[in-house]
């Protein structure tokens, strides 16, 4: 019986099938061929009990991983660079302030995102990382109010609420004996306006925060949780000082003993006889203080006059007699005075004669 001849179409189809099968076998082999690659990923450690234990990581930003895996898995592994790799830390043996060393190669090799893909780690740099554990405790602390200006208040500003709770490392509180949180009352021009002086005002939703010296000593990366995070502050600004320039300018007076006035002439320099002076006085006592006696004077002391044998011009420091509420803003610090003895002292005979 004669052998049946294949048609050209059948031969072509068989050749195509062989080619396709060969290609599939090659693709399968290629996909499962181990290839070496390298990635850099961020590592983030998870505390076993985040509410009462914080993990401080030292000197770790990125981890370089050199690995082998099937060529078909490389794209999946490369996606790990997009997000931090989360590693759990076991709670066993952890104590406050204790240092725990984590073997990164072992921790990464067994991670659920790598292990199912048959990844073989050739190297991990760094090989390990140190973690300091900080036991957290909750404290309820009073809120201290700081202001941005030297303002006088009627009574003390009050916060509502006046306390807040915060989670902090026990070791930090032991070092600094912290007894308060703080908020900042930043007063603006509207709040300081004269029309609002003496009237209670409230600044709402002010941030509650740690004092600066504690912030500077927090564990690396630690963000304290404060509850509530904001407070309202009620305050009343006390009547502020008003400016006052006496008109006419104040005369400069001399303070000296009667016998000195009898024996000496005192001539104040014409430019210094009257002085323009600026004061700040409390607004609620402005009229009362403005009508009180204010004296600008120079004290002439006896030891200054005892040395004089003739006219002399001296510079003297000025002094004040004024109510205690005064704040002197602008004032002369000295005046020039010419002092002349009224009586010429007897001449001293400097001739020396000898008896013959």
Residue frames relative to the residue before (quaternion, step in Angstrom):
aa qw qx qy qz dx dy dz
X 1.0000 0.0000 0.0000 0.0000 0.00 0.00 0.00
X 0.4457 -0.7162 0.4738 0.2529 3.51 -0.80 1.00
X 0.4887 -0.6668 0.4892 0.2779 3.58 -1.07 0.92
X 0.4557 -0.7032 0.4819 0.2563 3.53 -0.92 1.07
X 0.3370 -0.7528 0.5359 0.1804 3.54 -0.83 1.02
X 0.4165 -0.6883 0.5344 0.2592 3.59 -1.04 0.89
X 0.4586 -0.6717 0.5106 0.2790 3.48 -1.08 0.79
X 0.6484 -0.5194 0.3787 0.4080 3.59 -1.17 0.44
X 0.6293 0.5461 -0.3403 0.4359 3.58 1.07 -0.74
X 0.6560 0.5110 -0.3032 0.4654 3.58 1.02 -0.89
X 0.6352 0.5275 -0.3313 0.4566 3.56 1.01 -0.81
X 0.6590 0.5115 -0.3069 0.4581 3.55 0.97 -0.82
X 0.6541 0.5137 -0.3179 0.4551 3.56 1.01 -0.84
X 0.6488 0.5195 -0.3190 0.4554 3.58 0.97 -0.84
X 0.6432 0.5207 -0.3196 0.4615 3.56 0.99 -0.83
X 0.6488 0.5176 -0.3146 0.4606 3.58 1.01 -0.82
X 0.6454 0.5198 -0.3222 0.4577 3.59 0.98 -0.84
X 0.6376 0.5234 -0.3244 0.4629 3.55 0.99 -0.87
X 0.6523 0.5214 -0.3090 0.4552 3.57 0.97 -0.88
X 0.6652 0.5065 -0.3041 0.4566 3.59 0.92 -0.92
X 0.6595 0.5013 -0.3118 0.4654 3.58 0.92 -0.92
X 0.6397 0.5269 -0.3195 0.4593 3.56 0.99 -0.86
X 0.6583 0.5128 -0.3025 0.4606 3.57 0.98 -0.89
X 0.6490 0.5157 -0.3181 0.4601 3.58 0.98 -0.84
X 0.6392 0.5160 -0.3244 0.4689 3.55 1.00 -0.85
X 0.6587 0.5107 -0.3097 0.4576 3.58 0.98 -0.85
X 0.6551 0.5108 -0.3097 0.4626 3.57 0.97 -0.89
X 0.6426 0.5170 -0.3254 0.4624 3.57 1.00 -0.81
X 0.6661 0.4984 -0.2981 0.4680 3.54 0.94 -0.92
X 0.6483 0.5234 -0.3149 0.4545 3.56 1.01 -0.86
X 0.6665 0.5150 -0.3017 0.4467 3.57 0.96 -0.90
X 0.7499 0.3826 -0.2122 0.4963 3.55 1.09 -0.65
X 0.4553 0.6555 -0.4656 0.3824 3.56 1.26 0.23
X 0.4269 -0.7096 0.4952 0.2626 3.59 -0.82 0.95
X 0.0365 -0.7855 0.6178 -0.0060 3.52 -0.94 0.98
X 0.3825 -0.7217 0.5367 0.2117 3.55 -1.18 0.65
X 0.0811 0.7805 -0.6158 0.0710 3.55 -1.01 0.85
X 0.2731 -0.7512 0.5815 0.1517 3.57 -1.33 0.15
X 0.0100 -0.7860 0.6182 -0.0005 3.57 -1.01 0.82
X 0.2498 -0.7208 0.6221 0.1759 3.55 -1.32 0.41
X 0.0090 0.8226 -0.5652 0.0614 3.56 -0.64 1.12
X 0.4516 -0.6396 0.5474 0.2954 3.52 -1.33 0.40
X 0.2210 -0.7618 0.5976 0.1173 3.53 -1.11 0.78
X 0.0252 -0.7766 0.6293 0.0159 3.56 -1.00 0.84
X 0.2608 -0.7823 0.5498 0.1328 3.56 -0.76 1.07
X 0.2789 -0.7619 0.5682 0.1373 3.54 -1.00 0.90
X 0.3883 -0.7098 0.5407 0.2304 3.55 -0.86 1.01
X 0.4990 -0.6548 0.4662 0.3238 3.61 -0.97 0.76
X 0.7771 0.1066 -0.0635 0.6170 3.60 1.20 -0.56
X 0.1972 -0.8462 0.4817 0.1139 3.64 0.34 1.22
X 0.6393 0.5620 -0.3370 0.4024 3.60 1.08 -0.63
X 0.8215 0.1684 -0.1040 0.5348 3.60 1.11 -0.43
X 0.7409 0.3136 -0.2320 0.5467 3.61 1.21 0.30
X 0.0938 -0.7912 0.6036 0.0306 3.57 -0.77 1.09
X 0.2541 -0.7675 0.5754 0.1240 3.56 -1.01 0.91
X 0.1575 -0.7856 0.5950 0.0633 3.58 -0.68 1.13
X 0.2128 -0.7973 0.5582 0.0865 3.56 -0.57 1.21
X 0.2404 -0.7966 0.5438 0.1090 3.59 -0.85 0.98
X 0.8822 -0.0309 0.0186 0.4694 3.55 -1.02 0.96
X 0.5570 0.5685 -0.4305 0.4258 3.58 0.75 1.01
X 0.0099 -0.7889 0.6142 -0.0155 3.56 -0.73 1.10
X 0.7979 -0.0420 0.0649 0.5978 3.58 0.73 -1.11
X 0.2572 -0.7337 0.6085 0.1592 3.56 -1.21 0.61
X 0.2429 -0.7608 0.5871 0.1324 3.58 -0.89 1.00
X 0.0771 -0.8119 0.5786 -0.0115 3.57 -0.67 1.16
X 0.1178 -0.7503 0.6476 0.0611 3.57 -0.86 1.04
X 0.0580 0.8383 -0.5293 0.1176 3.59 -0.59 1.14
X 0.2705 -0.7022 0.6255 0.2063 3.51 -1.43 0.19
X 0.1811 0.7578 -0.6191 0.0984 3.51 -1.13 0.72
X 0.6721 -0.4559 0.3678 0.4529 3.57 -1.26 0.17
X 0.5996 -0.6059 0.3859 0.3527 3.53 -0.99 0.89
X 0.6578 0.5362 -0.3107 0.4280 3.56 1.05 -0.72
X 0.6774 0.4937 -0.2882 0.4629 3.59 1.24 -0.31
X 0.4633 0.7196 -0.4356 0.2789 3.58 1.24 -0.31
X 0.6486 0.5258 -0.3286 0.4414 3.58 0.90 -0.88
X 0.6391 0.5239 -0.3210 0.4627 3.59 1.03 -0.80
X 0.6722 0.4973 -0.2957 0.4620 3.57 0.94 -0.92
X 0.6417 0.5459 -0.3310 0.4251 3.59 0.97 -0.81
X 0.5906 0.5848 -0.3663 0.4184 3.59 1.15 -0.52
X 0.5311 0.6353 -0.4058 0.3869 3.59 1.23 -0.33
X 0.5802 0.6012 -0.3731 0.4034 3.61 1.19 -0.43
X 0.6130 0.6051 -0.3417 0.3760 3.57 1.18 -0.51
X 0.7987 0.1513 -0.0652 0.5787 3.61 1.08 -0.67
X 0.5943 -0.5632 0.4175 0.3941 3.62 -1.15 0.50
X 0.3892 -0.6826 0.5676 0.2458 3.54 -1.15 0.70
X 0.2704 -0.7962 0.5256 0.1293 3.58 -0.57 1.17
X 0.0619 -0.7937 0.6051 -0.0046 3.56 -0.77 1.11
X 0.3150 -0.7503 0.5527 0.1797 3.56 -0.85 0.97
X 0.2479 -0.7490 0.5990 0.1371 3.55 -1.09 0.82
X 0.4321 -0.7115 0.4902 0.2584 3.57 -0.79 1.01
X 0.5019 -0.6890 0.4473 0.2706 3.55 -1.04 0.84
X 0.5328 0.6751 -0.3977 0.3198 3.59 1.13 -0.51
X 0.8480 0.1751 -0.1382 0.4807 3.56 -0.92 0.95
X 0.5055 0.6503 -0.4361 0.3625 3.60 1.22 0.09
X 0.0282 0.7800 -0.6240 0.0372 3.57 -0.99 0.91
X 0.6495 -0.5302 0.3735 0.3969 3.55 -1.24 0.46
X 0.8249 0.1758 -0.1534 0.5148 3.56 -0.79 1.04
X 0.5199 0.6500 -0.4169 0.3652 3.59 1.24 -0.05
X 0.3237 -0.7355 0.5646 0.1881 3.56 -1.21 0.59
X 0.1036 -0.7927 0.6005 0.0138 3.55 -0.79 1.09
X 0.2357 -0.7691 0.5796 0.1303 3.60 -0.91 0.92
X 0.1662 -0.7961 0.5790 0.0585 3.57 -0.79 1.08
X 0.3460 -0.7096 0.5808 0.1985 3.57 -0.91 1.03
X 0.3088 -0.8033 0.4807 0.1683 3.58 -0.21 1.28
X 0.6311 0.5472 -0.3496 0.4244 3.60 0.95 -0.80
X 0.6818 0.4753 -0.2879 0.4758 3.55 0.91 -0.90
X 0.6725 0.5115 -0.3056 0.4389 3.58 0.91 -0.93
X 0.6894 0.4711 -0.2830 0.4719 3.59 1.00 -0.82
X 0.6337 0.5592 -0.3351 0.4166 3.61 0.99 -0.84
X 0.7460 0.3875 -0.2157 0.4968 3.59 1.03 -0.75
X 0.4188 0.7192 -0.4678 0.2975 3.58 1.26 0.09
X 0.5720 -0.6389 0.3952 0.3294 3.63 -0.94 0.87
X 0.6587 0.5144 -0.3257 0.4421 3.61 1.12 -0.49
X 0.7337 0.3815 -0.2367 0.5100 3.61 1.23 -0.28
X 0.6384 0.5922 -0.3370 0.3581 3.58 0.84 -0.99
X 0.6919 0.4829 -0.3206 0.4304 3.69 0.79 -0.81
X 0.6847 0.4982 -0.2870 0.4479 3.61 1.17 -0.38
X 0.4971 -0.6916 0.4143 0.3209 3.58 1.23 0.26
X 0.2825 0.7766 -0.5144 0.2293 3.58 1.06 0.71
X 0.1663 -0.7586 0.6242 0.0856 3.55 -0.98 0.94
X 0.2541 -0.7805 0.5535 0.1407 3.59 -0.59 1.13
X 0.2483 -0.7689 0.5733 0.1361 3.56 -0.74 1.07
X 0.7898 -0.1263 0.0925 0.5931 3.60 1.01 -0.78
X 0.1172 -0.7519 0.6449 0.0708 3.53 -1.29 0.58
X 0.0319 -0.7998 0.5989 -0.0229 3.57 -0.73 1.08
X 0.4785 -0.3039 -0.8009 0.1928 1.54 -1.25 2.20
X 0.5944 -0.6017 0.4028 0.3498 3.56 -1.20 0.51
X 0.8030 0.0487 -0.0038 0.5940 3.58 1.12 -0.66
X 0.1764 -0.7656 0.6085 0.1116 3.56 -1.30 0.26
X 0.3577 -0.7276 0.5476 0.2066 3.56 -1.13 0.74
X 0.1156 -0.7806 0.6132 0.0345 3.54 -1.02 0.89
X 0.1941 -0.7481 0.6224 0.1235 3.57 -0.92 0.95
X 0.2563 -0.7823 0.5522 0.1321 3.56 -0.78 1.03
X 0.1148 -0.7891 0.6024 0.0346 3.56 -0.99 0.89
X 0.3061 -0.7442 0.5681 0.1720 3.55 -0.67 1.14
X 0.2401 -0.7942 0.5470 0.1109 3.60 -0.77 1.05
X 0.0511 -0.7753 0.6286 0.0326 3.54 -1.11 0.75
X 0.4133 -0.7106 0.5173 0.2382 3.55 -1.12 0.69
X 0.0376 -0.7914 0.6100 -0.0124 3.55 -0.98 0.93
X 0.2458 -0.7272 0.6207 0.1598 3.54 -1.15 0.73
X 0.0218 -0.8338 0.5472 -0.0696 3.55 -0.50 1.26
X 0.5267 -0.6151 0.4732 0.3468 3.60 -1.15 0.57
X 0.3923 -0.7053 0.5436 0.2307 3.56 -1.22 0.57
X 0.2215 -0.7721 0.5876 0.0976 3.56 -0.71 1.16
X 0.2762 -0.7756 0.5505 0.1380 3.59 -0.94 0.94
X 0.0968 -0.7723 0.6268 0.0361 3.57 -0.81 1.07
X 0.2074 -0.7769 0.5813 0.1246 3.58 -1.10 0.69
X 0.5056 -0.6807 0.4582 0.2667 3.55 -1.25 0.47
X 0.7735 0.2668 -0.1548 0.5537 3.61 1.19 0.05
X 0.5210 -0.6042 0.4952 0.3439 3.55 -1.31 0.34
X 0.1594 0.7986 -0.5479 0.1914 3.52 0.23 1.36
X 0.3229 -0.7184 0.5799 0.2082 3.56 -1.07 0.77
X 0.1656 -0.7928 0.5825 0.0688 3.55 -0.89 1.00
X 0.4162 -0.6314 0.5821 0.2986 3.53 -1.26 0.49
X 0.7854 -0.0022 -0.0552 0.6165 3.54 -0.11 1.30
X 0.5865 -0.5782 0.4280 0.3722 3.56 -1.29 -0.01
X 0.5139 -0.5999 0.4995 0.3556 3.61 -1.07 0.65
X 0.1919 -0.7966 0.5666 0.0876 3.59 -1.01 0.79
X 0.3042 -0.7466 0.5690 0.1625 3.55 -1.10 0.81
X 0.0327 -0.7838 0.6201 0.0082 3.57 -1.09 0.74
X 0.4188 -0.3273 -0.7979 0.2845 1.54 -0.81 2.39
X 0.4288 -0.7207 0.4887 0.2405 3.56 -1.20 0.50
X 0.7202 0.2924 -0.2466 0.5788 3.59 1.29 0.25
X 0.0687 -0.7741 0.6272 0.0514 3.56 -1.29 0.39
X 0.3851 -0.7111 0.5427 0.2270 3.55 -1.22 0.56
X 0.0109 -0.8012 0.5975 -0.0314 3.55 -1.08 0.75
X 0.3209 -0.7066 0.5964 0.2051 3.55 -1.17 0.71
X 0.0828 0.7988 -0.5876 0.0989 3.57 -0.70 1.11
X 0.5858 -0.5581 0.4402 0.3894 3.59 -1.18 0.48
X 0.5368 -0.6396 0.4476 0.3201 3.58 -0.93 0.89
X 0.6502 0.5412 -0.3237 0.4237 3.58 0.94 -0.88
X 0.6319 0.5382 -0.3327 0.4476 3.59 1.06 -0.72
X 0.6766 0.4895 -0.2957 0.4639 3.57 0.90 -0.87
X 0.6320 0.5290 -0.3371 0.4550 3.58 1.06 -0.68
X 0.6622 0.5192 -0.3043 0.4464 3.60 1.04 -0.78
X 0.8260 0.2728 -0.1026 0.4825 3.58 0.87 -0.94
X 0.2876 -0.7827 0.5097 0.2118 3.62 1.24 -0.16
X 0.0740 0.8408 -0.5298 0.0830 3.57 0.86 0.98
X 0.0820 -0.8229 0.5621 0.0146 3.56 -0.86 0.97
X 0.8013 0.2137 -0.1270 0.5442 3.61 1.17 0.06
X 0.2873 -0.6464 0.6640 0.2421 3.47 -1.48 0.25
X 0.2352 -0.7943 0.5390 0.1522 3.60 -1.16 0.10
X 0.1102 -0.7402 0.6550 0.1044 3.50 -1.38 0.36
X 0.3444 -0.7530 0.5304 0.1816 3.57 -1.17 0.55
X 0.1952 -0.7617 0.6119 0.0859 3.55 -0.82 1.11
X 0.0660 -0.8114 0.5807 -0.0111 3.57 -0.21 1.31
X 0.1968 -0.8186 0.5329 0.0844 3.56 -0.24 1.29
X 0.2220 -0.7814 0.5712 0.1171 3.56 -0.96 0.89
X 0.7452 -0.4257 0.2744 0.4337 3.56 -1.32 0.16
X 0.6305 0.5436 -0.3399 0.4376 3.60 1.02 -0.76
X 0.6829 0.4874 -0.2887 0.4612 3.56 0.94 -0.90
X 0.6984 0.4565 -0.2633 0.4843 3.58 1.15 -0.60
X 0.4053 0.7310 -0.4688 0.2856 3.59 1.27 -0.07
X 0.5989 -0.6140 0.3853 0.3404 3.56 -1.01 0.91
X 0.6363 0.5588 -0.3350 0.4132 3.59 1.06 -0.72
X 0.7187 0.4257 -0.2480 0.4907 3.59 1.19 -0.46
X 0.4381 0.6860 -0.4622 0.3519 3.57 1.30 0.00
X 0.7976 0.2639 -0.2162 0.4975 3.56 -0.91 0.96
X 0.6565 0.4780 -0.3042 0.4980 3.59 1.30 -0.07
X 0.4825 -0.6692 0.4696 0.3143 3.63 -0.82 0.92
X 0.0556 -0.7816 0.6213 0.0008 3.56 -1.00 0.92
X 0.1732 -0.7817 0.5908 0.0995 3.59 -1.17 0.56
X 0.1664 -0.7466 0.6390 0.0806 3.53 -0.94 1.00
X 0.2104 -0.8330 0.5055 0.0797 3.58 -0.55 1.18
X 0.8564 0.2162 -0.1459 0.4456 3.52 -1.41 0.37
X 0.2481 0.7572 -0.5575 0.2332 3.57 0.82 1.00
X 0.5142 -0.6696 0.4489 0.2928 3.57 -0.96 0.92
X 0.2480 -0.7246 0.6247 0.1525 3.55 -1.07 0.85
X 0.0683 0.8256 -0.5518 0.0962 3.60 -0.74 0.99
X 0.6129 -0.5332 0.4389 0.3839 3.49 -1.38 0.15
X 0.5557 -0.5612 0.4734 0.3901 3.62 -1.16 0.46
X 0.6486 -0.5774 0.3439 0.3573 3.57 -1.09 0.77
X 0.6595 0.5224 -0.3328 0.4258 3.61 0.92 -0.82
X 0.6464 0.4928 -0.3274 0.4819 3.60 1.15 -0.49
X 0.6040 0.5591 -0.3510 0.4465 3.58 1.03 -0.78
X 0.6664 0.5193 -0.2976 0.4446 3.58 0.99 -0.86
X 0.7567 0.3726 -0.1999 0.4986 3.60 1.17 -0.44
X 0.3764 0.7208 -0.4962 0.3041 3.58 1.21 0.36
X 0.5824 -0.5508 0.4442 0.4002 3.61 -1.15 0.47
X 0.6320 -0.5590 0.3824 0.3766 3.56 -1.11 0.71
X 0.8422 0.1837 -0.1543 0.4829 3.54 -0.86 1.03
X 0.5322 0.6474 -0.4092 0.3609 3.61 1.22 -0.16
X 0.0915 -0.7771 0.6219 0.0297 3.56 -0.92 0.97
X 0.3049 -0.7913 0.4963 0.1859 3.60 -0.28 1.21
X 0.3010 -0.7347 0.5829 0.1730 3.54 -1.12 0.73
X 0.0771 -0.8051 0.5881 -0.0036 3.58 -0.61 1.19
X 0.0074 -0.8078 0.5885 -0.0327 3.57 -0.88 0.96
X 0.4881 -0.3226 -0.7890 0.1876 1.54 -1.27 2.17
X 0.5299 -0.6661 0.4208 0.3138 3.62 -1.09 0.58
X 0.7724 0.2677 -0.1469 0.5570 3.60 1.27 -0.27
X 0.1029 -0.7771 0.6177 0.0636 3.54 -1.30 0.40
X 0.3682 -0.6874 0.5729 0.2525 3.57 -1.31 0.34
X 0.1687 -0.7904 0.5837 0.0780 3.59 -0.99 0.84
X 0.1453 -0.7765 0.6107 0.0552 3.56 -0.84 1.08
X 0.0725 0.8052 -0.5781 0.1109 3.57 -0.86 0.98
X 0.1743 -0.7465 0.6303 0.1231 3.54 -1.31 0.42
X 0.3123 -0.7615 0.5404 0.1748 3.57 -0.66 1.12
X 0.4111 -0.7108 0.5233 0.2278 3.53 -0.88 1.02
X 0.6485 -0.5017 0.3896 0.4195 3.56 -1.22 0.51
X 0.3253 -0.7779 0.5128 0.1614 3.54 -0.78 1.05
X 0.6311 -0.5433 0.4004 0.3824 3.55 -1.29 0.26
X 0.2486 -0.7358 0.6097 0.1582 3.53 -1.21 0.65
X 0.4730 -0.6584 0.5093 0.2888 3.54 -1.21 0.59
X 0.0011 0.7942 -0.6072 0.0251 3.57 -1.09 0.77
X 0.0700 -0.7534 0.6535 0.0186 3.54 -0.97 1.02
X 0.3749 -0.7353 0.5096 0.2430 3.65 -0.39 1.15
X 0.0506 -0.7836 0.6192 -0.0040 3.56 -1.02 0.90
X 0.4495 -0.2520 -0.8328 0.2020 1.58 -1.29 2.17
X 0.7029 -0.4375 0.3348 0.4500 3.59 -1.29 0.14
X 0.5638 -0.6281 0.4272 0.3242 3.56 -1.17 0.60
X 0.4023 -0.6865 0.5416 0.2712 3.60 -1.03 0.78
X 0.4062 -0.6731 0.5542 0.2736 3.56 -1.16 0.57
X 0.1527 -0.8029 0.5738 0.0524 3.58 -0.69 1.11
X 0.3614 -0.7223 0.5528 0.2050 3.52 -1.28 0.50
X 0.1719 -0.7569 0.6240 0.0902 3.51 -1.03 0.89
X 0.2793 0.7527 -0.5440 0.2438 3.58 -0.42 1.28
X 0.6144 -0.5585 0.4171 0.3697 3.54 -1.30 0.31
X 0.6312 -0.5594 0.3751 0.3847 3.63 -1.12 0.63
X 0.6672 0.5107 -0.3235 0.4353 3.62 0.90 -0.81
X 0.6165 0.5310 -0.3491 0.4648 3.56 1.15 -0.55
X 0.6301 0.5233 -0.3289 0.4701 3.57 1.08 -0.72
X 0.6621 0.5095 -0.3038 0.4579 3.59 1.11 -0.67
X 0.7655 0.3991 -0.1931 0.4663 3.59 1.05 -0.68
X 0.7857 0.2587 -0.1438 0.5432 3.61 1.19 -0.28
X 0.3146 -0.6899 0.6140 0.2192 3.52 -1.30 0.52
X 0.1342 -0.7898 0.5969 0.0443 3.57 -0.92 0.97
X 0.0223 -0.8071 0.5890 -0.0343 3.58 -0.54 1.19
X 0.2519 -0.7714 0.5702 0.1279 3.55 -0.50 1.25
X 0.5564 -0.6108 0.4480 0.3414 3.56 -0.94 0.90
X 0.5736 -0.6418 0.3837 0.3345 3.58 -0.87 0.97
X 0.6587 0.5110 -0.3122 0.4555 3.60 1.08 -0.66
X 0.7290 0.4298 -0.2243 0.4832 3.57 1.27 -0.39
X 0.4379 0.7289 -0.4533 0.2673 3.62 1.23 -0.11
X 0.7827 0.1111 -0.0503 0.6103 3.59 1.04 -0.80
X 0.1328 -0.8161 0.5617 0.0287 3.53 -0.93 0.95
X 0.3621 -0.6973 0.5781 0.2201 3.54 -1.06 0.89
X 0.0376 -0.8197 0.5692 -0.0512 3.55 -0.62 1.18
X 0.1920 -0.7814 0.5843 0.1057 3.59 -1.06 0.80
X 0.0908 -0.7988 0.5945 0.0139 3.56 -0.92 1.00
X 0.2086 -0.6924 0.6595 0.2054 3.52 -1.41 0.26
X 0.0026 -0.8045 0.5924 -0.0424 3.57 -0.77 1.06
X 0.6060 -0.5703 0.3970 0.3872 3.63 -1.09 0.61
X 0.5440 -0.6540 0.4199 0.3162 3.57 -0.89 0.96
X 0.7065 0.4767 -0.2854 0.4383 3.59 0.89 -0.87
X 0.7383 0.3332 -0.2239 0.5420 3.62 1.26 -0.14
X 0.2831 0.8140 -0.4793 0.1658 3.56 1.28 0.25
X 0.6958 0.4737 -0.2889 0.4560 3.62 0.75 -1.02
X 0.6528 0.5292 -0.3143 0.4416 3.58 0.92 -0.91
X 0.7203 0.4471 -0.2578 0.4634 3.58 0.81 -1.00
X 0.6179 0.5641 -0.3499 0.4214 3.58 1.02 -0.73
X 0.7085 0.4387 -0.2538 0.4910 3.60 1.13 -0.63
X 0.5459 0.6125 -0.4084 0.4001 3.60 1.23 0.02
X 0.5989 -0.5741 0.4223 0.3651 3.55 -1.31 0.31
X 0.0137 -0.7573 0.6528 -0.0150 3.51 -0.95 0.99
X 0.0273 -0.8241 0.5653 -0.0226 3.57 -0.72 1.01
X 0.1866 -0.7295 0.6519 0.0902 3.49 -1.07 0.97
X 0.0897 0.8367 -0.5292 0.1090 3.59 -0.50 1.12
X 0.2794 -0.7033 0.6254 0.1901 3.49 -1.45 0.26
X 0.2736 -0.7612 0.5688 0.1492 3.56 -0.86 0.98
X 0.1698 -0.7764 0.6023 0.0748 3.56 -0.63 1.20
X 0.2045 -0.8195 0.5280 0.0889 3.57 -0.47 1.20
X 0.6292 -0.5785 0.3803 0.3532 3.54 -1.18 0.70
X 0.6621 0.5223 -0.3315 0.4230 3.60 0.90 -0.79
X 0.5838 0.5564 -0.3751 0.4571 3.59 1.21 -0.41
X 0.7153 0.4637 -0.2529 0.4575 3.57 0.92 -0.96
X 0.6092 0.5939 -0.3584 0.3843 3.59 1.04 -0.64
X 0.6793 0.5033 -0.2868 0.4505 3.58 1.18 -0.48
X 0.5829 0.6337 -0.3596 0.3596 3.60 1.27 -0.28
X 0.0869 -0.7759 0.6232 0.0442 3.55 -1.03 0.90
X 0.7905 0.0707 -0.0298 0.6077 3.57 1.31 -0.11
X 0.7400 -0.3909 0.2738 0.4739 3.60 -1.25 -0.01
X 0.0689 0.7866 -0.6103 0.0644 3.54 -1.06 0.80
X 0.2744 -0.7382 0.5898 0.1788 3.58 -1.09 0.72
X 0.0551 -0.8091 0.5845 -0.0255 3.55 -0.75 1.14
X 0.3169 -0.7042 0.5974 0.2164 3.54 -1.28 0.50
X 0.1004 -0.8201 0.5633 0.0043 3.56 -0.70 1.14
X 0.4760 -0.6595 0.5125 0.2756 3.52 -1.15 0.75
X 0.3724 -0.7351 0.5237 0.2160 3.58 -0.99 0.84
X 0.1380 -0.7603 0.6298 0.0792 3.54 -1.30 0.53
X 0.3432 -0.7593 0.5309 0.1547 3.55 -1.35 0.31
X 0.0811 -0.6947 0.7040 0.1231 3.46 -1.38 0.45
X 0.2589 0.7575 -0.5454 0.2483 3.59 -0.45 1.23
X 0.6359 -0.5141 0.3918 0.4216 3.63 -1.20 0.36
X 0.6058 -0.5951 0.3916 0.3543 3.57 -1.13 0.64
X 0.6195 0.5772 -0.3456 0.4045 3.59 1.14 -0.54
X 0.5401 0.6409 -0.4051 0.3651 3.58 1.23 -0.30
X 0.0871 -0.7184 0.6835 0.0956 3.51 -1.25 0.64
X 0.2709 -0.7834 0.5401 0.1453 3.58 -0.55 1.15
X 0.2005 -0.8075 0.5495 0.0759 3.58 -0.55 1.21
X 0.7965 0.0548 0.0213 0.6018 3.57 0.93 -0.97
X 0.2483 0.7707 -0.5527 0.1973 3.58 -0.65 1.06
X 0.5044 -0.6211 0.4945 0.3394 3.58 -1.16 0.57
X 0.3267 -0.7587 0.5304 0.1906 3.56 -1.04 0.69
X 0.8039 0.0711 -0.0333 0.5895 3.60 1.23 -0.32
X 0.1400 -0.7535 0.6338 0.1045 3.56 -1.34 0.37
X 0.3950 -0.7001 0.5447 0.2391 3.56 -1.26 0.49
X 0.0160 -0.7958 0.6036 -0.0448 3.57 -0.86 1.04
X 0.2439 -0.7407 0.6085 0.1472 3.55 -1.02 0.91
X 0.1262 -0.7971 0.5896 0.0316 3.57 -0.75 1.10
X 0.0225 -0.8015 0.5967 -0.0313 3.57 -0.84 1.07
X 0.4252 -0.6824 0.5208 0.2869 3.63 -0.79 0.91
X 0.4385 -0.7006 0.4958 0.2666 3.61 -0.98 0.84
X 0.7662 0.2701 -0.1478 0.5640 3.56 1.06 -0.65
X 0.4081 -0.7092 0.5204 0.2445 3.55 -0.86 1.03
X 0.4190 -0.7134 0.4911 0.2727 3.58 -0.67 0.96
X 0.5852 -0.5895 0.4130 0.3734 3.63 -1.06 0.67
X 0.5229 -0.6378 0.4693 0.3154 3.50 -1.13 0.78
X 0.3472 -0.7204 0.5637 0.2069 3.49 -1.09 0.69
X 0.3630 -0.7382 0.5300 0.2058 3.59 -0.75 1.12
X 0.1472 -0.8167 0.5555 0.0534 3.49 -0.55 1.21
X 0.5208 0.6266 -0.4289 0.3903 3.65 1.31 0.01
X 0.1625 -0.7836 0.5952 0.0736 3.54 -0.91 0.91
X 0.0809 -0.7992 0.5949 0.0293 3.59 -0.72 1.07
X 0.2768 -0.7588 0.5678 0.1585 3.53 -1.19 0.54
X 0.4715 -0.6538 0.5113 0.2979 3.57 -1.10 0.59
X 0.2407 -0.7647 0.5802 0.1436 3.46 -0.91 0.92
